[in-house]
Amino acid sequence: MVEQESRTRTLRQERCNPTVLFTEFSRSYRDNTSKIFCFFEGYDSQYYGIRVKNFTRKESNYFYCDGKQGVLKIHKMISLREKYNDAMVAYFIDRDFDPSIHTENNVEKYANIYETPCYSIENFYTSLDCFQEILRCEFNLSDLDDDFSKCSQLYQNRQQEFHNIAGILNAWVALQRAKKAEVNLSDFKLDKFIQVSLESIGSTYNVEILAGKFSESATLTEDEINNKLNELCSQNCQKSFRGKFELYFLYKFLDALVSDANQKSPKYFSEKLKVSFQFSPKTMISDLSQYADTPNCLIYYLERYKKPIFI
């Protein structure tokens, strides 16, 4: 089983290789020059795909890159070849904790790359707007219902508490990334450090515990952490904090809310609702895609590829 998973991972890495992707793109472009060729970090097409289709009304091909650097590498390979100057190529990357690529010096260089205005696409799923859309469609609540207002306020209260507790963690991770420390979060289990319920948010971590878990992490001073925390919190935490942490909060909150709604005597609803809303931690990006935010900057970016409507 482990051997099979290792082979699958190796094959996936090979397919994400920029040279392999460039070859696939070249063949696809030769076969149909009118398509939009989309390059994503990993499998972000689960969010972007339906939006590319709806806003451009054109056929598209998807290519899955090995993270942000993979997208930037393939962007460089295609941009350097004049034969693809007229190709409709779209690139999508997450901002992460990094400085924006769209600096004054890079306006033209990266003009055709879309960068999220928040940490990552996961943050598009955790806004109050997205949560309220879920209430309308999955809990069948109208904006005038008392339960709608109560749940909206409850979400904001718990999310604020979550941000207060997760702030140090986000600052610590951001600094580790800035120092290029070997901190791999792929198997990081947030539920061992932060607990989410409808009643409260609990915490069982501190900086010492984080440093002990990641032996290769860089040593940080209290001032460094506080400065980074202030920087992140000076923005909207729901947007500036790590997207996967934010999505963890949303999953735990929704899971508990659905459970409560289906109780004979629910605590947070005026009556039992019989909610059959299905979602899981591994498939939330696709499960909730229809409810996620679509920022104006993404709409503006996609409009450049839009197919004209003939009347």
DANORUR-V699825 format. One record per residue. PSI is psi in radians with two decimals (none if undefined). Layout:
((PSI) (PSI))
This chain:
((-0.83) (-0.70) (-0.71) (-0.75) (-0.66) (-0.74) (-0.74) (-0.74) (-0.71) (-0.76) (-0.69) (-0.71) (-0.67) (-0.71) (-0.46) (-0.09) (2.27) (-0.65) (-0.74) (-0.78) (-0.68) (-0.71) (-0.76) (-0.73) (-0.80) (-0.76) (-0.74) (-0.71) (-0.65) (-0.62) (-0.55) (1.76) (-0.13) (-0.06) (2.84) (2.22) (1.92) (2.25) (2.15) (2.71) (2.11) (-2.28) (0.77) (-0.07) (-0.36) (-0.48) (-0.88) (-0.55) (-0.95) (-0.51) (-0.67) (-0.79) (-0.82) (-0.65) (-0.39) (-0.49) (0.63) (2.75) (2.59) (2.71) (2.43) (2.42) (2.33) (2.04) (2.86) (1.41) (-3.02) (-0.77) (-0.58) (-0.71) (-0.77) (-0.59) (-0.79) (-0.57) (-0.76) (-0.74) (-0.71) (-0.70) (-0.50) (-0.13) (1.98) (-0.49) (-0.29) (0.25) (-0.55) (0.01) (2.48) (1.65) (2.24) (2.41) (2.40) (2.17) (2.78) (2.58) (-0.68) (-2.63) (0.15) (2.78) (2.63) (2.52) (-0.30) (1.02) (2.98) (-0.60) (-0.29) (0.30) (-0.86) (-0.66) (-0.73) (0.41) (-0.53) (0.38) (2.26) (2.21) (2.29) (2.50) (-0.05) (-3.01) (-0.86) (3.13) (-0.47) (-0.55) (-0.38) (-0.28) (-0.16) (0.17) (2.85) (-0.65) (-0.79) (-0.79) (-0.74) (-0.56) (-0.62) (-0.72) (-0.73) (-0.80) (-0.59) (-0.48) (-0.07) (0.73) (2.49) (2.82) (-0.38) (-0.16) (2.44) (-0.64) (-0.59) (-0.81) (-0.74) (-0.78) (-0.67) (-0.76) (-0.69) (-0.76) (-0.80) (-0.69) (-0.83) (-0.64) (-0.69) (-0.74) (-0.71) (-0.77) (-0.67) (-0.67) (-0.64) (-0.06) (-0.85) (-0.71) (-0.79) (-0.73) (-0.73) (-0.81) (-0.75) (-0.73) (-0.64) (-0.72) (-0.75) (-0.58) (0.04) (0.66) (2.70) (1.30) (1.84) (2.03) (0.12) (-0.59) (0.30) (2.15) (1.75) (-0.49) (-0.23) (-0.21) (-0.56) (2.25) (2.33) (2.23) (3.00) (-0.40) (-0.61) (2.99) (2.22) (2.78) (2.44) (0.67) (2.82) (-3.14) (-0.67) (-0.71) (-0.71) (-0.78) (-0.61) (-0.57) (-0.63) (1.64) (-0.43) (0.13) (2.69) (2.56) (2.31) (2.55) (2.81) (-0.66) (-0.71) (-0.81) (-0.78) (-0.70) (-0.75) (-0.69) (-0.77) (-0.66) (-0.82) (-0.68) (-0.25) (-0.28) (-2.98) (2.00) (-0.64) (-0.42) (-0.56) (-0.35) (2.75) (2.22) (-0.70) (-0.54) (-0.74) (-0.69) (-0.57) (-0.79) (-0.81) (-0.76) (-0.88) (-0.72) (-0.84) (-0.71) (-0.76) (-0.63) (-0.71) (-0.75) (-0.75) (-0.73) (-0.48) (0.00) (2.66) (-0.68) (1.42) (2.64) (-0.56) (0.15) (2.66) (-0.33) (2.89) (2.38) (-0.34) (1.03) (2.20) (0.43) (2.11) (2.26) (2.81) (2.78) (-0.62) (-0.36) (0.27) (-0.60) (-0.71) (-0.66) (-0.67) (0.21) (-0.67) (-0.37) (-0.26) (2.68) (2.55) (1.68) (2.70) (-0.58) (-0.54) (-0.72) (-0.78) (-0.73) (-0.77) (-0.41) (-0.42) (-0.32) (0.08) (2.42) (2.26) (2.59) (2.17) (2.22) (none))
